[in-house]
Amino acid sequence: MVNGRRMAIGVVFGIPLVALLVAAGALFWASLGWTDADLGRAEVFDLDRSAPEATHSIKVMTWNIGFGGGSKGGPTDRHPGAEVRQNLGSIASAIKAAKSDVVLLQEVDRPSSRTGGIDQLEFLMKQTGLTHACFTATWKNNYVPFPYFPISGHIGPVVSGQAVLSRFPIAECRRVPLPQPSTNKWWYNRFFLHRAVLHAILRVGNAASEGGLVDVMNVHLEAFSNDNRIQQASILVDYVKEIGAARPLVLGGDFNSIPPYSVKTKGFVDEEIDFSGDDTVERIQRIPGLREVIIDETPGLPPTVFDTYPAERPSRRLDYIFHRGFVGSILTRVPRNATFSDHLPVVTELLF
């Protein structure tokens, strides 16, 4: 009788323990996908090895394309492949209409469950005719079990990151890792983004530098932690100073920070975020020789003309293009009809 009672107690406690171990094992497997090698990996793609004609300027665009989810898409949403292809097609058409030579893209999904398994980098390279590219992952998990319910709404397997599309061949591409928010729980960071600076070195030809090379850096800084974003910006500043000013530099992307002239820093109807005390943009502006195509070179227009987020009713600017080693910029604009993502693009032409 005693043995039977012990067996019953063992069963009562054993089943939950096994279930707990199975659940823990499943979560550990789901959090995998990212490796230490990914921290330094940037992939280069070439669909065309012919050299483009020499140029005296380059047309640059930066655009957070929101993984092809459209103007209302969020990172935890799922979208059918047909919808994603339609959005990507519109994005490609806007890139071609701007006659862009170099495009800095953020939130680009490689085959991922939430976006119909489409390789967005391959799709955009083919549709835009920009035959050179490099890519680095910032989010890579075997399975993301969020949102929690229903299970059919899970993000699932995901690979996403930043890309540079170029008309010019890519001589080299580097990944500069940025830290995750230290305030996040350790287990949360296993499913969180590993942000980075994507540094491409382009062979432009007659650029005003030795060998005709131009540095292009694509940035996507932390969105919800001012302290972490400032930490990342400091790393970016140190890196730019370290490479020196021997070559022209383009530095752009989604900085998730508002300009220093902004009057409104919180109370946005679309998002609970407070930019008070955030000096991200000012830190980057202090890099010697660096200029921003709107803050420094587009006088006389109301700043709201250049707001980029949210796309359908912009209330603030989060996206920037800085440069160094160029004569200046012309034709800078934010196309207000390019509402195919939750961000609007910034477009400019840089003169050698």
Buried (B, 14 or more C-beta within 10 A) or exposed (E): EEEEEEEEEEEEEEEEEEEEEEEEEEBEEBBEBBEEEBBEBBBBBEEEEEEBEEBEBBBBBBBBBBBBBBBEBEBEBBBEEEBBBBBBBBBBBBBEEBEBBBBBBBBBBBBBBBBBEBBBBBBBBEBBEBBBBBBBBBBBBBBBBEEEEEEEBBBBBBBBBBBBBBBBBBBBBBBBBBEBBEEBEEEEBBBBBBBBBBBBBBBBBEBBBEEBBBBBBBBBBBBEBBEBBBBBBEBBBEBBEEBEBEBBBBBBBBBBBBBEEBEEBEEBEEEEBEBEEBBBBEBBBEBEEBBBBBBBBBEEEEBEEBBBBBBEEBBBBBBBBBBBBBEEBBEBBBBEEBBBBBBBBBBBBBEB
